[in-house]
Amino acid sequence: MPELPEVETIVNELNKVLKNRKIKEVFLNWDKLLKKRIKLEDFKKILKNKKILKVSRRAKNILIELENGLILLIHLKLTGRILYGEKSFIEKDPYLRFYLVLDNQKIMALSDLRKFAKILLIKKEELEKIEDLKDLGPEPLAKEFTLEKLIERLKNKNKKIKEVLMDQKVIAGIGNIYANEILWEAEINPFKLSKDLNQKEFENLYKAIRKVLSLAIKYQGSTISDEMYRDIYGKEGEYGKIRKVYQREGEKCFRCQSKILRKVQNGRSTFYCPKCQK
């Protein structure tokens, strides 16, 4: 599933090509993508000829703001991809579920192999009230996300720190890839209880969150082994080439040369260095 850096990359790219464009045609061939009760024909009519004002992100959700106070929310889930370009490029994808034809004849499309992605059309004033967003934690790269706020949200959690980092109600946007990378960077054992972290560990964790996520955005996200992520032009993310622990079981730690271990934790693979992350 695309995490914060991947979604941020997509949003940054979409803003450059969608801003101030008008929607001329709407195509959707999988009604279950629409998660709010609305007839398909009504959905198409509402979107047609609307101007796109901007594209933003909340956690792992893509928010396309339209004129007349409407938001088109897209969550890519496990295998969703956003594509943009000429018709000839878009039609090469065998898993198209939804697309918008724009007034410059370019197309923005949603491809989804497993059909888990979701689309919501909502009013802007309802945005923070909907189930998908209302309980989300703070954005970890926002200016207002301080060390003090991190400590406040984590210090009383009686759960393992990796689980807490991936809880979207605690901090928004961090998934399995970056939770592994952040904890290696901070030299914190992923199985340590959040409430047992000391001041120095909190400081290291805060720095690691900002560093790892910012670097991943710079490298335009991660495309690793069977991961489905691509940017809107079909290009793979480059962060996977510099990752430190994720899917590196049995390889040498970049810091101490110990072998990276893997352990299944709540159904997800946790990768860590047993020496650096005691």
C-alpha positions as CSV (number, residue, x, y, z in Angstrom):
1,M,0.0,0.0,0.0
2,P,1.4,3.4,-0.9
3,E,2.4,5.3,2.3
4,L,2.9,9.0,3.0
5,P,6.0,9.5,0.7
6,E,4.3,7.8,-2.3
7,V,1.1,9.6,-1.9
8,E,2.9,12.9,-1.4
9,T,4.9,12.3,-4.7
10,I,1.7,11.6,-6.6
11,V,0.0,14.7,-5.2
12,N,3.0,16.9,-6.0
13,E,3.0,15.6,-9.6
14,L,-0.8,16.0,-10.0
15,N,-0.8,19.6,-8.8
16,K,1.5,20.5,-11.6
17,V,-0.7,19.0,-14.3
18,L,-4.3,19.2,-12.9
19,K,-4.5,22.7,-11.4
20,N,-7.0,24.9,-13.3
21,R,-7.9,22.1,-15.8
22,K,-11.5,21.3,-16.5
23,I,-13.0,17.8,-16.5
24,K,-14.6,17.0,-19.9
25,E,-15.4,13.3,-19.6
26,V,-15.8,10.8,-16.7
27,F,-15.4,7.0,-17.0
28,L,-15.9,4.5,-14.3
29,N,-16.4,0.7,-14.9
30,W,-16.4,-0.5,-11.3
31,D,-19.4,0.9,-9.3
32,K,-18.0,-0.4,-6.0
33,L,-15.2,2.2,-6.2
34,L,-17.8,4.8,-5.2
35,K,-18.1,4.4,-1.4
36,K,-20.8,7.0,-0.8
37,R,-24.3,6.4,-2.0
38,I,-24.6,8.1,-5.4
39,K,-25.8,7.0,-8.7
40,L,-23.1,6.6,-11.3
41,E,-24.8,8.9,-13.8
42,D,-25.2,11.6,-11.1
43,F,-21.6,11.2,-10.2
44,K,-20.6,11.8,-13.8
45,K,-22.9,14.8,-14.2
46,I,-21.5,16.4,-11.1
47,L,-17.9,16.1,-12.2
48,K,-18.4,17.1,-15.8
49,N,-17.1,20.6,-16.7
50,K,-15.9,21.2,-13.1
51,K,-12.6,23.0,-12.7
52,I,-9.8,21.4,-10.6
53,L,-8.5,24.0,-8.1
54,K,-5.7,22.0,-6.4
55,V,-4.6,18.6,-5.2
56,S,-3.6,17.9,-1.6
57,R,-3.1,15.0,0.8
58,R,-4.4,13.9,4.2
59,A,-2.5,10.8,5.5
60,K,-2.7,8.3,2.5
61,N,-5.7,10.0,0.9
62,I,-5.5,12.0,-2.3
63,L,-7.8,15.1,-2.2
64,I,-8.8,16.7,-5.5
65,E,-10.5,20.0,-4.8
66,L,-13.1,21.1,-7.4
67,E,-15.0,24.3,-7.9
68,N,-18.3,24.7,-6.1
69,G,-16.9,23.3,-2.8
70,L,-16.5,19.7,-3.8
71,I,-13.7,17.2,-3.0
72,L,-12.9,14.1,-4.9
73,L,-11.1,11.7,-2.4
74,I,-9.1,8.8,-3.7
75,H,-7.5,6.1,-1.5
76,L,-5.3,3.7,-3.5
77,K,-5.4,0.9,-0.9
78,L,-3.2,-2.1,-1.8
79,T,-2.7,-2.0,-5.6
80,G,-4.1,1.3,-6.7
81,R,-2.1,3.6,-9.1
82,I,-2.7,7.0,-10.5
83,L,-1.7,7.6,-14.1
84,Y,-1.5,10.7,-16.2
85,G,-0.8,11.3,-19.9
86,E,-1.9,10.7,-23.4
87,K,-4.7,8.2,-24.2
88,S,-2.1,5.9,-25.8
89,F,-0.2,5.7,-22.5
90,I,-3.2,5.2,-20.3
91,E,-4.7,2.5,-22.5
92,K,-1.7,0.3,-22.0
93,D,-2.8,-0.4,-18.4
94,P,-5.0,-3.5,-18.2
95,Y,-6.6,-2.5,-14.8
96,L,-8.2,0.9,-15.5
97,R,-11.2,1.4,-13.2
98,F,-11.8,5.2,-13.4
99,Y,-10.5,8.1,-15.5
100,L,-11.0,11.8,-16.2
101,V,-10.5,13.3,-19.6
102,L,-9.3,16.9,-19.2
103,D,-9.7,19.9,-21.4
104,N,-6.2,19.5,-22.7
105,Q,-7.1,16.0,-23.9
106,K,-4.8,14.4,-21.3
107,I,-6.2,11.7,-19.0
108,M,-5.9,11.2,-15.2
109,A,-6.7,7.5,-14.5
110,L,-7.0,5.2,-11.5
111,S,-5.7,1.7,-12.1
112,D,-6.3,-1.1,-9.6
113,L,-5.4,-4.7,-10.0
114,R,-7.4,-6.0,-7.0
115,K,-10.2,-3.5,-6.9
116,F,-9.7,-2.4,-3.3
117,A,-9.2,1.4,-4.1
118,K,-12.0,3.8,-3.1
119,I,-13.5,7.0,-4.3
120,L,-15.6,9.5,-2.4
121,L,-17.2,12.7,-3.6
122,I,-18.0,15.0,-0.7
123,K,-18.5,18.6,0.2
124,K,-15.5,20.5,1.4
125,E,-17.1,21.4,4.7
126,E,-17.7,17.7,5.4
127,L,-14.1,16.7,4.9
128,E,-13.0,16.4,8.5
129,K,-16.2,14.8,9.5
130,I,-16.1,11.7,7.3
131,E,-15.2,8.3,8.7
132,D,-12.0,8.2,6.6
133,L,-10.5,11.4,8.1
134,K,-12.1,12.4,11.3
135,D,-10.0,10.2,13.6
136,L,-6.6,10.6,11.9
137,G,-3.6,11.6,13.9
138,P,-1.3,14.6,13.0
139,E,0.8,14.8,9.8
140,P,4.4,13.9,10.8
141,L,6.0,16.4,8.5
142,A,3.8,19.3,9.5
143,K,5.4,22.3,11.3
144,E,3.0,21.9,14.2
145,F,4.1,18.2,14.7
146,T,6.7,18.9,17.4
147,L,8.8,16.6,19.6
148,E,6.5,17.5,22.4
149,K,3.4,16.4,20.4
150,L,5.1,13.1,19.5
151,I,5.9,12.4,23.2
152,E,2.3,13.4,24.2
153,R,0.8,10.9,21.7
154,L,3.2,8.0,22.4
155,K,4.2,8.1,26.1
156,N,1.2,6.3,27.4
157,K,0.7,3.7,24.7
158,N,1.0,0.2,26.1
159,K,1.7,-1.3,22.6
160,K,4.9,-2.1,20.8
161,I,6.4,1.0,19.2
162,K,6.2,-0.3,15.6
163,E,2.5,-1.0,16.0
164,V,2.0,2.5,17.4
165,L,3.8,4.2,14.5
166,M,1.5,2.4,12.0
167,D,-1.6,3.4,13.9
168,Q,-3.2,6.1,11.7
169,K,-5.1,7.5,14.7
170,V,-1.8,8.2,16.4
171,I,0.3,9.5,13.5
172,A,-1.0,9.7,9.9
173,G,0.6,8.2,6.9
174,I,3.3,5.8,8.2
175,G,3.0,2.2,7.1
176,N,5.1,-0.9,7.3
177,I,8.0,0.2,5.0
178,Y,8.7,3.4,6.8
179,A,8.0,2.2,10.3
180,N,10.8,-0.3,9.8
181,E,13.2,2.3,8.3
182,I,12.4,4.9,11.0
183,L,13.1,2.6,13.9
184,W,16.4,1.4,12.4
185,E,17.4,5.1,11.9
186,A,16.4,5.8,15.6
187,E,18.1,2.6,16.9
188,I,15.0,1.6,18.7
189,N,13.8,-2.0,19.0
190,P,10.5,-2.4,17.2
191,F,9.2,-4.7,20.0
192,K,9.8,-2.2,22.8
193,L,6.6,-0.8,24.4
194,S,5.9,2.8,23.4
195,K,5.4,3.8,27.0
196,D,8.9,2.6,27.9
197,L,10.8,4.9,25.6
198,N,13.0,7.4,27.3
199,Q,13.6,11.0,26.5
200,K,16.6,10.3,24.3
201,E,14.8,7.6,22.3
202,F,11.9,10.0,21.8
203,E,14.3,12.6,20.4
204,N,15.9,10.1,18.1
205,L,12.5,8.8,17.0
206,Y,11.3,12.3,16.2
207,K,14.4,13.1,14.1
208,A,14.2,9.7,12.3
209,I,10.5,10.3,11.4
210,R,11.3,13.6,9.8
211,K,14.5,12.4,8.1
212,V,13.3,9.2,6.7
213,L,10.0,10.5,5.3
214,S,11.6,13.6,3.8
215,L,14.3,11.5,2.2
216,A,11.7,9.1,0.8
217,I,9.8,12.0,-0.7
218,K,13.0,13.3,-2.3
219,Y,13.5,9.9,-3.9
220,Q,9.9,9.8,-4.9
221,G,8.8,6.9,-2.8
222,S,9.6,3.2,-2.7
223,T,9.0,0.5,-5.4
224,I,10.4,-2.7,-3.8
225,S,10.1,-6.3,-5.2
226,D,6.4,-7.0,-5.7
227,E,5.3,-3.5,-4.5
228,M,2.8,-2.0,-7.0
229,Y,3.7,1.7,-6.6
230,R,4.6,3.9,-9.6
231,D,4.4,7.7,-10.0
232,I,1.8,9.2,-12.4
233,Y,4.1,8.6,-15.4
234,G,4.7,5.0,-14.6
235,K,8.2,5.6,-13.0
236,E,9.3,3.5,-10.0
237,G,10.2,5.2,-6.7
238,E,14.0,5.2,-6.0
239,Y,14.0,5.1,-2.1
240,G,14.0,1.3,-2.2
241,K,17.6,1.4,-3.5
242,I,18.8,3.1,-0.3
243,R,16.6,1.4,2.3
244,K,18.4,0.2,5.4
245,V,16.3,-2.7,6.7
246,Y,13.0,-3.3,4.9
247,Q,13.1,-6.6,3.1
248,R,16.8,-7.0,3.8
249,E,16.6,-10.1,5.9
250,G,20.0,-11.9,6.1
251,E,21.9,-8.9,4.7
252,K,24.5,-7.0,6.7
253,C,23.4,-3.9,8.7
254,F,24.8,-0.7,7.3
255,R,26.0,0.4,10.8
256,C,27.3,-2.7,12.5
257,Q,27.5,-5.4,9.9
258,S,25.2,-7.7,11.9
259,K,22.6,-9.7,10.0
260,I,19.2,-8.1,9.6
261,L,16.5,-10.3,11.1
262,R,12.8,-10.6,10.2
263,K,9.9,-11.4,12.5
264,V,6.2,-11.5,11.8
265,Q,4.4,-8.9,13.9
266,N,0.6,-8.6,13.7
267,G,0.7,-10.3,10.3
268,R,3.3,-7.9,8.9
269,S,7.0,-8.4,8.5
270,T,9.3,-6.5,10.9
271,F,12.9,-6.1,9.9
272,Y,15.5,-5.0,12.4
273,C,19.2,-5.2,13.5
274,P,19.5,-7.2,16.7
275,K,22.7,-5.3,17.7
276,C,21.8,-1.7,16.8
277,Q,18.2,-2.0,17.9
278,K,18.5,-3.8,21.2
